[in-house]
Each structure stands twice: as structure tokens, then as C-alpha cells.
Amino acid sequence: MVKQVLQIENTNNEDFKNEILGGVKNILLDFSKQENKHDKLLTREETAKMLSISLVTLWKYTKEDILPAFRIGTKVRYKKSDVLQALQQMNQFEK
């Protein structure tokens, strides 16, 4: 285990606090950006390609509530996080 030492000189407690809060804020922003990547809305074609299935099979999965879909006007969209979760559930083996 490597031990790291941080020595702080010539700073007041307010600047130190702001520096820590700024670092934490940046980490949380990066984390939220990564989370939002999974909430991207995918088209039918993108979803079928991601799952390596045909559009007919995708329609079947949607109709059987295996894969939740959202209708926006006349368009059908799938949340990437829902697709990944459904894929994970489809691939679980009974123990």
C-alpha cells in the first residue's frame, strides 16, 4: 500500500473548503454525465442493432412487455438503460 501525504501551506480554511467542494462537485458532475448516457432514447433500429435482433423480434419483445417502449407522437423509442436491464434479465440463468 502506497501512502500519500498532502501538505497544505499558505491557505486559509475558506479557500481549502472551496477547493474540496469544487473537486467533489466535478466528480459528481462526471458521474451524472455517465449515468445520463444510459438514459438516452434509442430508435427502433438502434435498439434492434444493439440487441442484434430483427425489427420483428423487437416488436414481439415490446408487445410481450419484455422491453418497455415509449411512444412520442408516431415514433417509438426505447430507453438505453431499460434495454440494458432487459438484456441482463434475458441472460440470467436459473440456479
A tleap script that builds the chain and sets N, CA, C and O, in Angstrom:
source leaprc.protein.ff14SB
mol = sequence {
  NMET VAL LYS GLN VAL LEU GLN ILE GLU ASN
  THR ASN ASN GLU ASP PHE LYS ASN GLU ILE
  LEU GLY GLY VAL LYS ASN ILE LEU LEU ASP
  PHE SER LYS GLN GLU ASN LYS HIE ASP LYS
  LEU LEU THR ARG GLU GLU THR ALA LYS MET
  LEU SER ILE SER LEU VAL THR LEU TRP LYS
  TYR THR LYS GLU ASP ILE LEU PRO ALA PHE
  ARG ILE GLY THR LYS VAL ARG TYR LYS LYS
  SER ASP VAL LEU GLN ALA LEU GLN GLN MET
  ASN GLN PHE GLU CLYS
}
set mol.1.N position { 0.846 -1.183 0.000 }
set mol.1.CA position { 0.000 0.000 0.000 }
set mol.1.C position { 0.888 1.241 0.000 }
set mol.1.O position { 1.802 1.357 0.816 }
set mol.2.N position { 0.616 2.161 -0.913 }
set mol.2.CA position { 1.390 3.390 -1.017 }
set mol.2.C position { 0.697 4.462 -0.198 }
set mol.2.O position { -0.501 4.705 -0.343 }
set mol.3.N position { 1.467 5.089 0.656 }
set mol.3.CA position { 0.919 6.146 1.498 }
set mol.3.C position { 1.234 7.492 0.858 }
set mol.3.O position { 2.383 7.770 0.517 }
set mol.4.N position { 0.210 8.326 0.698 }
set mol.4.CA position { 0.406 9.643 0.117 }
set mol.4.C position { 0.207 10.695 1.199 }
set mol.4.O position { -0.703 10.598 2.023 }
set mol.5.N position { 1.061 11.686 1.180 }
set mol.5.CA position { 0.987 12.767 2.154 }
set mol.5.C position { 0.671 14.056 1.411 }
set mol.5.O position { 1.297 14.372 0.398 }
set mol.6.N position { -0.295 14.789 1.917 }
set mol.6.CA position { -0.662 16.077 1.344 }
set mol.6.C position { -0.332 17.149 2.363 }
set mol.6.O position { -0.850 17.137 3.480 }
set mol.7.N position { 0.528 18.073 1.978 }
set mol.7.CA position { 0.913 19.147 2.868 }
set mol.7.C position { 0.327 20.439 2.332 }
set mol.7.O position { 0.504 20.775 1.162 }
set mol.8.N position { -0.366 21.155 3.190 }
set mol.8.CA position { -1.040 22.384 2.780 }
set mol.8.C position { -0.409 23.555 3.523 }
set mol.8.O position { -0.335 23.575 4.752 }
set mol.9.N position { 0.043 24.529 2.740 }
set mol.9.CA position { 0.646 25.723 3.320 }
set mol.9.C position { 0.058 26.956 2.659 }
set mol.9.O position { -0.403 26.900 1.519 }
set mol.10.N position { 0.076 28.036 3.359 }
set mol.10.CA position { -0.347 29.342 2.846 }
set mol.10.C position { -1.760 29.334 2.274 }
set mol.10.O position { -1.995 29.884 1.197 }
set mol.11.N position { -2.682 28.731 2.968 }
set mol.11.CA position { -4.087 28.783 2.563 }
set mol.11.C position { -4.946 28.921 3.804 }
set mol.11.O position { -4.594 28.431 4.877 }
set mol.12.N position { -6.060 29.583 3.651 }
set mol.12.CA position { -6.959 29.691 4.801 }
set mol.12.C position { -8.034 28.615 4.700 }
set mol.12.O position { -8.181 27.958 3.670 }
set mol.13.N position { -8.770 28.451 5.773 }
set mol.13.CA position { -9.757 27.363 5.807 }
set mol.13.C position { -10.873 27.541 4.776 }
set mol.13.O position { -11.409 26.546 4.290 }
set mol.14.N position { -11.232 28.758 4.434 }
set mol.14.CA position { -12.302 29.002 3.458 }
set mol.14.C position { -11.853 28.574 2.055 }
set mol.14.O position { -12.613 27.934 1.329 }
set mol.15.N position { -10.629 28.925 1.678 }
set mol.15.CA position { -10.103 28.512 0.367 }
set mol.15.C position { -9.971 26.988 0.294 }
set mol.15.O position { -10.272 26.372 -0.729 }
set mol.16.N position { -9.519 26.403 1.392 }
set mol.16.CA position { -9.373 24.950 1.441 }
set mol.16.C position { -10.729 24.265 1.272 }
set mol.16.O position { -10.859 23.307 0.510 }
set mol.17.N position { -11.735 24.764 1.989 }
set mol.17.CA position { -13.086 24.209 1.896 }
set mol.17.C position { -13.624 24.336 0.469 }
set mol.17.O position { -14.205 23.388 -0.060 }
set mol.18.N position { -13.435 25.492 -0.148 }
set mol.18.CA position { -13.921 25.709 -1.518 }
set mol.18.C position { -13.217 24.790 -2.516 }
set mol.18.O position { -13.832 24.314 -3.471 }
set mol.19.N position { -11.936 24.547 -2.293 }
set mol.19.CA position { -11.178 23.655 -3.172 }
set mol.19.C position { -11.722 22.216 -3.076 }
set mol.19.O position { -11.876 21.535 -4.091 }
set mol.20.N position { -12.003 21.774 -1.872 }
set mol.20.CA position { -12.553 20.427 -1.672 }
set mol.20.C position { -13.945 20.332 -2.294 }
set mol.20.O position { -14.242 19.373 -3.007 }
set mol.21.N position { -14.794 21.316 -2.028 }
set mol.21.CA position { -16.151 21.302 -2.577 }
set mol.21.C position { -16.138 21.332 -4.100 }
set mol.21.O position { -16.952 20.668 -4.742 }
set mol.22.N position { -15.223 22.095 -4.679 }
set mol.22.CA position { -15.112 22.136 -6.143 }
set mol.22.C position { -14.724 20.784 -6.712 }
set mol.22.O position { -15.256 20.371 -7.743 }
set mol.23.N position { -13.803 20.088 -6.055 }
set mol.23.CA position { -13.395 18.754 -6.502 }
set mol.23.C position { -14.527 17.752 -6.415 }
set mol.23.O position { -14.732 16.954 -7.329 }
set mol.24.N position { -15.261 17.794 -5.317 }
set mol.24.CA position { -16.402 16.888 -5.146 }
set mol.24.C position { -17.474 17.183 -6.188 }
set mol.24.O position { -18.073 16.261 -6.742 }
set mol.25.N position { -17.717 18.456 -6.454 }
set mol.25.CA position { -18.715 18.846 -7.448 }
set mol.25.C position { -18.338 18.314 -8.833 }
set mol.25.O position { -19.199 17.815 -9.558 }
set mol.26.N position { -17.063 18.417 -9.201 }
set mol.26.CA position { -16.612 17.916 -10.501 }
set mol.26.C position { -16.786 16.408 -10.601 }
set mol.26.O position { -17.196 15.902 -11.645 }
set mol.27.N position { -16.484 15.691 -9.540 }
set mol.27.CA position { -16.654 14.234 -9.537 }
set mol.27.C position { -18.122 13.870 -9.698 }
set mol.27.O position { -18.452 12.961 -10.459 }
set mol.28.N position { -19.005 14.567 -8.993 }
set mol.28.CA position { -20.434 14.285 -9.099 }
set mol.28.C position { -20.974 14.619 -10.489 }
set mol.28.O position { -21.830 13.900 -11.005 }
set mol.29.N position { -20.490 15.695 -11.098 }
set mol.29.CA position { -20.922 16.054 -12.455 }
set mol.29.C position { -20.493 14.985 -13.453 }
set mol.29.O position { -21.271 14.602 -14.327 }
set mol.30.N position { -19.254 14.499 -13.324 }
set mol.30.CA position { -18.779 13.431 -14.207 }
set mol.30.C position { -19.623 12.179 -14.030 }
set mol.30.O position { -19.967 11.518 -15.010 }
set mol.31.N position { -19.958 11.851 -12.792 }
set mol.31.CA position { -20.772 10.668 -12.510 }
set mol.31.C position { -22.161 10.810 -13.115 }
set mol.31.O position { -22.679 9.860 -13.703 }
set mol.32.N position { -22.773 11.989 -12.977 }
set mol.32.CA position { -24.121 12.181 -13.518 }
set mol.32.C position { -24.108 12.131 -15.046 }
set mol.32.O position { -25.078 11.675 -15.652 }
set mol.33.N position { -23.031 12.592 -15.674 }
set mol.33.CA position { -22.930 12.508 -17.132 }
set mol.33.C position { -22.872 11.051 -17.574 }
set mol.33.O position { -23.469 10.684 -18.587 }
set mol.34.N position { -22.158 10.222 -16.821 }
set mol.34.CA position { -22.077 8.805 -17.155 }
set mol.34.C position { -23.428 8.138 -16.976 }
set mol.34.O position { -23.806 7.299 -17.793 }
set mol.35.N position { -24.163 8.482 -15.939 }
set mol.35.CA position { -25.489 7.912 -15.708 }
set mol.35.C position { -26.456 8.305 -16.813 }
set mol.35.O position { -27.261 7.486 -17.255 }
set mol.36.N position { -26.382 9.550 -17.262 }
set mol.36.CA position { -27.312 10.023 -18.286 }
set mol.36.C position { -27.068 9.372 -19.643 }
set mol.36.O position { -27.963 9.365 -20.488 }
set mol.37.N position { -25.876 8.826 -19.868 }
set mol.37.CA position { -25.613 8.141 -21.127 }
set mol.37.C position { -26.534 6.940 -21.278 }
set mol.37.O position { -26.915 6.582 -22.392 }
set mol.38.N position { -26.889 6.322 -20.166 }
set mol.38.CA position { -27.741 5.147 -20.211 }
set mol.38.C position { -29.217 5.513 -20.374 }
set mol.38.O position { -30.034 4.642 -20.675 }
set mol.39.N position { -29.565 6.757 -20.184 }
set mol.39.CA position { -30.955 7.174 -20.332 }
set mol.39.C position { -31.232 7.772 -21.707 }
set mol.39.O position { -32.275 8.389 -21.922 }
set mol.40.N position { -30.317 7.591 -22.616 }
set mol.40.CA position { -30.509 8.072 -23.975 }
set mol.40.C position { -31.664 7.300 -24.615 }
set mol.40.O position { -31.803 6.094 -24.407 }
set mol.41.N position { -32.481 7.995 -25.387 }
set mol.41.CA position { -33.571 7.345 -26.098 }
set mol.41.C position { -33.070 6.818 -27.429 }
set mol.41.O position { -32.434 7.538 -28.199 }
set mol.42.N position { -33.363 5.559 -27.687 }
set mol.42.CA position { -32.918 4.898 -28.905 }
set mol.42.C position { -34.090 4.685 -29.857 }
set mol.42.O position { -35.221 4.476 -29.420 }
set mol.43.N position { -33.817 4.740 -31.150 }
set mol.43.CA position { -34.839 4.420 -32.146 }
set mol.43.C position { -35.023 2.904 -32.192 }
set mol.43.O position { -34.261 2.164 -31.570 }
set mol.44.N position { -36.021 2.450 -32.918 }
set mol.44.CA position { -36.246 1.016 -33.083 }
set mol.44.C position { -35.043 0.367 -33.750 }
set mol.44.O position { -34.608 -0.715 -33.356 }
set mol.45.N position { -34.513 1.038 -34.762 }
set mol.45.CA position { -33.373 0.496 -35.498 }
set mol.45.C position { -32.133 0.395 -34.614 }
set mol.45.O position { -31.427 -0.613 -34.639 }
set mol.46.N position { -31.871 1.450 -33.828 }
set mol.46.CA position { -30.715 1.438 -32.932 }
set mol.46.C position { -30.844 0.338 -31.884 }
set mol.46.O position { -29.870 -0.342 -31.559 }
set mol.47.N position { -32.060 0.170 -31.357 }
set mol.47.CA position { -32.301 -0.844 -30.336 }
set mol.47.C position { -32.126 -2.240 -30.913 }
set mol.47.O position { -31.485 -3.092 -30.297 }
set mol.48.N position { -32.691 -2.479 -32.085 }
set mol.48.CA position { -32.563 -3.792 -32.722 }
set mol.48.C position { -31.099 -4.096 -33.024 }
set mol.48.O position { -30.645 -5.223 -32.828 }
set mol.49.N position { -30.369 -3.105 -33.494 }
set mol.49.CA position { -28.947 -3.301 -33.795 }
set mol.49.C position { -28.164 -3.594 -32.519 }
set mol.49.O position { -27.285 -4.456 -32.506 }
set mol.50.N position { -28.486 -2.875 -31.452 }
set mol.50.CA position { -27.804 -3.072 -30.173 }
set mol.50.C position { -28.008 -4.489 -29.651 }
set mol.50.O position { -27.093 -5.083 -29.082 }
set mol.51.N position { -29.206 -5.028 -29.845 }
set mol.51.CA position { -29.540 -6.362 -29.365 }
set mol.51.C position { -29.251 -7.453 -30.402 }
set mol.51.O position { -29.371 -8.643 -30.113 }
set mol.52.N position { -28.874 -7.040 -31.592 }
set mol.52.CA position { -28.627 -7.972 -32.708 }
set mol.52.C position { -29.858 -8.826 -33.003 }
set mol.52.O position { -29.774 -10.047 -33.141 }
set mol.53.N position { -30.995 -8.152 -33.094 }
set mol.53.CA position { -32.252 -8.832 -33.416 }
set mol.53.C position { -32.932 -8.076 -34.547 }
set mol.53.O position { -32.547 -6.954 -34.879 }
set mol.54.N position { -33.941 -8.697 -35.131 }
set mol.54.CA position { -34.691 -8.041 -36.210 }
set mol.54.C position { -35.727 -7.086 -35.606 }
set mol.54.O position { -36.024 -7.139 -34.412 }
set mol.55.N position { -36.263 -6.217 -36.459 }
set mol.55.CA position { -37.322 -5.309 -36.012 }
set mol.55.C position { -38.580 -6.085 -35.630 }
set mol.55.O position { -39.325 -5.659 -34.747 }
set mol.56.N position { -38.819 -7.208 -36.281 }
set mol.56.CA position { -39.980 -8.044 -35.948 }
set mol.56.C position { -39.836 -8.611 -34.535 }
set mol.56.O position { -40.791 -8.609 -33.758 }
set mol.57.N position { -38.636 -9.096 -34.210 }
set mol.57.CA position { -38.389 -9.619 -32.868 }
set mol.57.C position { -38.497 -8.514 -31.833 }
set mol.57.O position { -39.032 -8.733 -30.746 }
set mol.58.N position { -37.994 -7.327 -32.157 }
set mol.58.CA position { -38.106 -6.188 -31.244 }
set mol.58.C position { -39.569 -5.844 -30.996 }
set mol.58.O position { -39.958 -5.565 -29.862 }
set mol.59.N position { -40.374 -5.863 -32.042 }
set mol.59.CA position { -41.816 -5.601 -31.893 }
set mol.59.C position { -42.441 -6.655 -30.984 }
set mol.59.O position { -43.270 -6.329 -30.135 }
set mol.60.N position { -42.049 -7.914 -31.156 }
set mol.60.CA position { -42.563 -9.002 -30.335 }
set mol.60.C position { -42.186 -8.786 -28.866 }
set mol.60.O position { -43.033 -8.931 -27.984 }
set mol.61.N position { -40.930 -8.442 -28.597 }
set mol.61.CA position { -40.478 -8.196 -27.223 }
set mol.61.C position { -41.248 -7.026 -26.606 }
set mol.61.O position { -41.581 -7.050 -25.421 }
set mol.62.N position { -41.522 -6.018 -27.408 }
set mol.62.CA position { -42.261 -4.860 -26.908 }
set mol.62.C position { -43.701 -5.246 -26.596 }
set mol.62.O position { -44.239 -4.868 -25.556 }
set mol.63.N position { -44.322 -6.001 -27.499 }
set mol.63.CA position { -45.711 -6.425 -27.318 }
set mol.63.C position { -45.861 -7.329 -26.094 }
set mol.63.O position { -46.873 -7.267 -25.395 }
set mol.64.N position { -44.850 -8.170 -25.836 }
set mol.64.CA position { -44.895 -9.089 -24.694 }
set mol.64.C position { -44.369 -8.453 -23.406 }
set mol.64.O position { -44.175 -9.152 -22.412 }
set mol.65.N position { -44.137 -7.143 -23.408 }
set mol.65.CA position { -43.641 -6.390 -22.250 }
set mol.65.C position { -42.290 -6.885 -21.742 }
set mol.65.O position { -41.974 -6.732 -20.562 }
set mol.66.N position { -41.507 -7.469 -22.615 }
set mol.66.CA position { -40.148 -7.847 -22.252 }
set mol.66.C position { -39.263 -6.605 -22.283 }
set mol.66.O position { -38.322 -6.464 -21.503 }
set mol.67.N position { -39.595 -5.715 -23.206 }
set mol.67.CA position { -38.833 -4.490 -23.394 }
set mol.67.C position { -39.792 -3.296 -23.410 }
set mol.67.O position { -40.581 -3.161 -24.346 }
set mol.68.N position { -39.738 -2.426 -22.391 }
set mol.68.CA position { -40.654 -1.275 -22.364 }
set mol.68.C position { -40.295 -0.245 -23.438 }
set mol.68.O position { -39.123 0.028 -23.698 }
set mol.69.N position { -41.321 0.307 -24.040 }
set mol.69.CA position { -41.133 1.309 -25.096 }
set mol.69.C position { -41.920 2.563 -24.753 }
set mol.69.O position { -42.866 2.531 -23.966 }
set mol.70.N position { -41.508 3.660 -25.360 }
set mol.70.CA position { -42.184 4.942 -25.180 }
set mol.70.C position { -42.630 5.443 -26.541 }
set mol.70.O position { -41.874 5.384 -27.511 }
set mol.71.N position { -43.835 5.927 -26.611 }
set mol.71.CA position { -44.335 6.490 -27.858 }
set mol.71.C position { -44.284 8.013 -27.727 }
set mol.71.O position { -44.838 8.602 -26.799 }
set mol.72.N position { -43.604 8.617 -28.684 }
set mol.72.CA position { -43.514 10.074 -28.755 }
set mol.72.C position { -44.117 10.459 -30.092 }
set mol.72.O position { -43.460 10.382 -31.130 }
set mol.73.N position { -45.374 10.873 -30.054 }
set mol.73.CA position { -46.101 11.127 -31.297 }
set mol.73.C position { -46.281 9.808 -32.026 }
set mol.73.O position { -46.881 8.875 -31.491 }
set mol.74.N position { -45.768 9.729 -33.234 }
set mol.74.CA position { -45.869 8.488 -34.000 }
set mol.74.C position { -44.592 7.653 -33.898 }
set mol.74.O position { -44.494 6.582 -34.496 }
set mol.75.N position { -43.626 8.144 -33.144 }
set mol.75.CA position { -42.332 7.464 -33.026 }
set mol.75.C position { -42.296 6.584 -31.777 }
set mol.75.O position { -42.873 6.922 -30.743 }
set mol.76.N position { -41.610 5.455 -31.894 }
set mol.76.CA position { -41.397 4.563 -30.759 }
set mol.76.C position { -39.939 4.663 -30.351 }
set mol.76.O position { -39.045 4.568 -31.192 }
set mol.77.N position { -39.695 4.857 -29.057 }
set mol.77.CA position { -38.337 4.977 -28.548 }
set mol.77.C position { -38.148 4.043 -27.356 }
set mol.77.O position { -39.099 3.684 -26.662 }
set mol.78.N position { -36.891 3.663 -27.142 }
set mol.78.CA position { -36.521 2.783 -26.044 }
set mol.78.C position { -35.432 3.460 -25.226 }
set mol.78.O position { -34.491 4.023 -25.785 }
set mol.79.N position { -35.557 3.407 -23.900 }
set mol.79.CA position { -34.519 3.949 -23.043 }
set mol.79.C position { -33.360 2.967 -22.993 }
set mol.79.O position { -33.559 1.773 -22.767 }
set mol.80.N position { -32.157 3.467 -23.202 }
set mol.80.CA position { -30.982 2.596 -23.238 }
set mol.80.C position { -30.835 1.826 -21.928 }
set mol.80.O position { -30.476 0.649 -21.951 }
set mol.81.N position { -31.104 2.459 -20.789 }
set mol.81.CA position { -30.989 1.771 -19.502 }
set mol.81.C position { -31.996 0.627 -19.410 }
set mol.81.O position { -31.684 -0.421 -18.845 }
set mol.82.N position { -33.206 0.813 -19.959 }
set mol.82.CA position { -34.205 -0.262 -19.964 }
set mol.82.C position { -33.765 -1.421 -20.852 }
set mol.82.O position { -33.974 -2.586 -20.516 }
set mol.83.N position { -33.154 -1.091 -21.988 }
set mol.83.CA position { -32.678 -2.123 -22.915 }
set mol.83.C position { -31.587 -2.944 -22.247 }
set mol.83.O position { -31.596 -4.172 -22.323 }
set mol.84.N position { -30.640 -2.265 -21.589 }
set mol.84.CA position { -29.554 -2.979 -20.912 }
set mol.84.C position { -30.078 -3.854 -19.779 }
set mol.84.O position { -29.607 -4.974 -19.581 }
set mol.85.N position { -31.057 -3.336 -19.037 }
set mol.85.CA position { -31.647 -4.108 -17.943 }
set mol.85.C position { -32.402 -5.324 -18.483 }
set mol.85.O position { -32.275 -6.416 -17.931 }
set mol.86.N position { -33.171 -5.157 -19.535 }
set mol.86.CA position { -33.909 -6.272 -20.133 }
set mol.86.C position { -32.942 -7.324 -20.669 }
set mol.86.O position { -33.183 -8.523 -20.531 }
set mol.87.N position { -31.858 -6.874 -21.274 }
set mol.87.CA position { -30.850 -7.780 -21.790 }
set mol.87.C position { -30.226 -8.608 -20.666 }
set mol.87.O position { -29.982 -9.807 -20.808 }
set mol.88.N position { -29.978 -7.935 -19.555 }
set mol.88.CA position { -29.408 -8.619 -18.388 }
set mol.88.C position { -30.396 -9.654 -17.850 }
set mol.88.O position { -29.992 -10.760 -17.491 }
set mol.89.N position { -31.665 -9.317 -17.792 }
set mol.89.CA position { -32.683 -10.252 -17.298 }
set mol.89.C position { -32.858 -11.430 -18.249 }
set mol.89.O position { -33.078 -12.554 -17.797 }
set mol.90.N position { -32.766 -11.197 -19.548 }
set mol.90.CA position { -32.899 -12.272 -20.529 }
set mol.90.C position { -31.757 -13.274 -20.417 }
set mol.90.O position { -31.924 -14.456 -20.718 }
set mol.91.N position { -30.594 -12.792 -19.980 }
set mol.91.CA position { -29.407 -13.635 -19.925 }
set mol.91.C position { -29.151 -14.272 -18.571 }
set mol.91.O position { -28.114 -14.907 -18.377 }
set mol.92.N position { -30.074 -14.116 -17.633 }
set mol.92.CA position { -29.888 -14.737 -16.331 }
set mol.92.C position { -30.323 -16.194 -16.416 }
set mol.92.O position { -31.377 -16.523 -16.960 }
set mol.93.N position { -29.487 -17.043 -15.867 }
set mol.93.CA position { -29.799 -18.461 -15.838 }
set mol.93.C position { -30.355 -18.827 -14.482 }
set mol.93.O position { -29.944 -18.273 -13.463 }
set mol.94.N position { -31.291 -19.763 -14.468 }
set mol.94.CA position { -31.846 -20.222 -13.197 }
set mol.94.C position { -30.793 -21.035 -12.468 }
set mol.94.O position { -30.065 -21.814 -13.082 }
set mol.95.N position { -30.713 -20.854 -11.167 }
set mol.95.CA position { -29.725 -21.576 -10.367 }
set mol.95.C position { -30.346 -22.804 -9.750 }
set mol.95.O position { -29.670 -23.546 -9.037 }
savepdb mol mol.pdb
quit
